[in-house]
Amino acid sequence: MTPTGKSAPANPAPADTAARTAALPEAERERLDAAIADLRTGARAWSHLTLGQRARLLERLHATTAANAEEWAETAALVTGLGPGHPRRGEEWLPGPYAALVAVQAYRESLEALAKGGSPLDGVKLDAAPGGRLRAHAFPLHAEDAVLVAGHTGEVWFESGVTATEARASAGLAQLHPTRGGGVGLVLGAGNVTSIPVLDLLYELLAYNRVVLLKINPTQDALMPVYERVLAPLIEPGFLRIVRGGGDVGAYLTGHDGIDHVHITGATATFDAIVWGTGAPAVRRRREGRPQLAKPITAELGGVSPVIVVPGTWTDADLRYQAEHIVTMRLYNSGHNCLAGQVVLLSSDWPQRDAFLSALRSAFDDAPDRPIWYPHSDRKLDAAASSYPSATRRGTASRLLIEVGPGEDATALETTEYFAPVLGVVELRGNGQEFLDAAVDHANDRIAGTLGANILIDPDTLEALGDGVERAIAELRYGAVSVNSWTALAFLTPTLTWGGHPGATIEDAQSGIGIVHNALLLDRVERSVTRGPFRPFPRSIPQGLRSRRLSAAVVLPKPPWFVHSRTGATVSEGFTRYRMDGDVARLAGTFVQALRA
């Protein structure tokens, strides 16, 4: 099921080539043509670089990213309405420069392994997952990862039938054949998260050997100077060009003969306009199976993310913590995230149902306010309120909680990606495995999109259900599944993959086609799975001792990405600065702040 509703002001496409050309002044067309010509030359230069030279290029890129990280985060904070001292400024550090820094480092390590004749999977544990699948335990791979994101793990699951030998042999993708050029790719950058354009262009370059023309979203125009300095190591040799502009520029570029491939992170409506056009001609093209776009396209298009709350016996502290966890999934970046949790699937038979809902309402009320800044998201909030008159405005009335009552239609909530501070609760019957199976079926069949799903389950119930939880993960048709974690960890971890579940087509794009990130450069991937501790430190210690895995217990009292964290901004910046320079002494001070969260 394809989601509807994400605002898409960035890259709408006119219906035909003539309209594209006429929409732009001649000087603008000449500027874009020159950028593409530069890239055609740059593509030849890229094919002559050895793997070692590419690794050293990424070392330079890490340095330029670190040098500009503070300005990156500060500019993004101002663009999104977070003034100096705002408690949620950390939301521009982690999904901004932090994400870029760890990705560049991970890609560099893969290139270095290949340059030595090895594989990116060397040293990575491989074992079996349900359904004849192979999985790679892709996070953490280094001690520093185990410390910064303690208690969390990540796995990449391959398609059924892939063997360990095949996985290792194919790891590296285009870097297995570095002299084979992939042409010029157009990346239509996302407007909501500042690292996405950088991460998308890196994947084009390294997974496919495609040099890149990046068109940044108009919401990110203020970051253009920062991007130019950060990405200078790629711009100077002609491997990257960056342009600005609205839908007319995007439309001109998607139809340009010098572009070999298109990648977009954005809205389904934009994707459809690029592929099929708009209006009556688009309807006719779909009917005839004759797309307007005459080149391949990949995409990440978002969706409506479920949060499955498996009933169990929770303490009052558990109820508060997991309520804050869910509220973070929704309110981080004011809900302007494709991975934002939107629909809580709750058991109506759970004895603690009322206590959980009370904790959820309180957490939704108490989160520090943040402006709704993404274009048209305020309209989406109003549309949700109109669809559900019984919904309640919470906090400063800038967020909406929808508790779908008996007999009330949940379709709008489950099929519209509101991209705004809208959280809904839908109740199903059952307990234990019966509820979990029903929730999986409901998520697969009723909720739009296939990008990410979250499961919250206490340790006793997790142990009791055993393999039933693993089967549920396998049956969820999502590109990322997080257990006692949030799919944002899959997005943020470069050695995991990000994208919709396989099977989407241009006719039914769902949450997109293809994957990104994937710094281990793995082929035939089905999904990524993250796992985290149900309880924070120190309440996580018994769980860690029982599982005989100390890392399950070593976790912060409250993760810095939680919107209720009192020191989240300071800790998020501190973690990023550690990724910039590796200063362990300063990191120790950051952990002191983390203990005060």
C-alpha positions, 0 to 999 in steps of 0.5 A: 500500500502506497502512503499518501500525504507527505508534502512535496514542494521540492521537485514536482515535474511538468508533464512533458519535455517541452514544458520542462525546457520552456520553464527555465531561462536559457542562462539557467539551462546553460548552467545546468548543461555545463554542470552535467558536461563537467560530470561526464568528464569527471566520470572518466576520471573517477574510473581511473582512481584506485581503491586506495585513492578512493579511500584517501579521498574519503579521508579528506572528506571526513576532514572537511566534514569535521571542519564544517560540522559546527556550522552545519548543525548551527545553520540547520538549527536556525533554518528549523527554528531552534534558537540558541539554547533550545533543548532540542538542538541535538536533533540537528547534530545526530541526523546531520554531521554525525550521520555523515561522519560515521558514513564516510568512515564506514565506506572508507573501511570497506574500500580499504578492505577491498584494496587489500584483497579482502571483503567488507564482510571480513570479521563480520559474524554471519548466521541464520535467520528465519526462512532460510535467510542469512544475516550479518551482524553489522553493528557494532563493529568497533568498540567505540560503537558499542560505547556510544550506542551501548546496548543496541545491535544491528543486523542485515538480513539477506534475501532467502537463499543467499549463502555466506559464500555468495554474500562475501563474494558480492560484498563491494558492489561496484567497487569490485569493478572500479574501472566500470563507470556508472555514468551520471546520476541525479540525486534529488535531495530530501528537504527534511534531514540535512544528512540525506543528500550527502548519504544518498550521493555517497551511495550513488558514487560507491555502490554504482560508480556514478558521479552525481549531480545533486539538486538540493531541496529549497528548504536546504538552500541556506546550507548550500555554502556548507555543503560546498565546503564539506563536499569540496573533495568530491567537487574539485575533481569533478565527481560532484556538482551541486545545484539549487532550484525548484520544481522546474530545475528538477523537471529539466534535469530528470529529462536531460539526456546527460543524466543516466539515473535518477534517485529521489528521497521525497514524496510518492506524488513527486515520484509519480510526477517524475515517472508518469507526468501529471494530469490526464496524460499521466493517467493514459501513460499508466494505463498504457504502461508507458512511463514518461521517464526513460531512465532507471530510478530509485527512491525512498518515499517514506510511509506510515510507521507502526509501533507494535506494543506487545502486552506484558507485565510492565512497571510504572517506570517501564510505562513512562520510559516506553511512552517517552520512547514512542513520543520521541519516534513521533516528535523528533524533528517535529514529526518531519521524518519518513521514519516517524512512528505514527500508529501505535498498535495496542491490545485492548485486552492488555490489563495495563492498557489504561495505564499505558495510555495515561503515560503516553498522554503525559509524555506527549504533553510534556515533551519540549516544544519545537516549531512545525517548520516543514512546508505544509505540515501545519495543513496536515495537522489540521487535516488530521484534526478534521478527520478525527474530531475526537482527537485531542490537541496536546502540549501547546496545541501544536501536536495531535493525539488520535485514539481511534475508538470502537467503530471509528474508521482508522483508514486516514490515520493508517494511510496518510503520512502526516509528516507532522506531530500526529500520533494515533492509537489503534487497538486490536484484540489478544495477548501474547503471540496471538496479539503479535501475529494480529499486529503483524498482519494489520501492519502488513495489510492495513498500514501504508508503506514498507519503510520501518516498523517498531516492536516494543516487548518486555524481556519476560514476554520476549523470552516466553514468545521465543522464536515467535518474535523472530518469525514476526520480524521475518513476516513484517514486510518492512525494510527496517524492523526495530525491537525495543529500538527505533528504526532511526537507528537503522537510518543512522547506522551506515553499516545497515541498510535503509529503504523500503521492503523489496518488491516495489515497482514504478507502478506501485512504488510503496516506500520506494525502490532500492536501498541506500547507506549500506556501507558494507556494500552488500548485495541482495539485501532484504531488510535491516533489524535493530535491537535495543534494551527494553530498560535504560541503565541502571534498570537494564543490568538484570536483563544484561546479566540474565542474557549473559551479554554485558552490552545489554546492560551498559546503556545510558539512563536516557538516550540523547535522541529522546525528546525528553532528555534534559542533556540531549543537545549537549550529548548529541553535540558531544558524540558528534565532536568525538566522531570529528576528532576522537578526543576521548577525554572530552568524550568522558565529559560528554558521558557525565552530561549523559548521566544527567539526562 
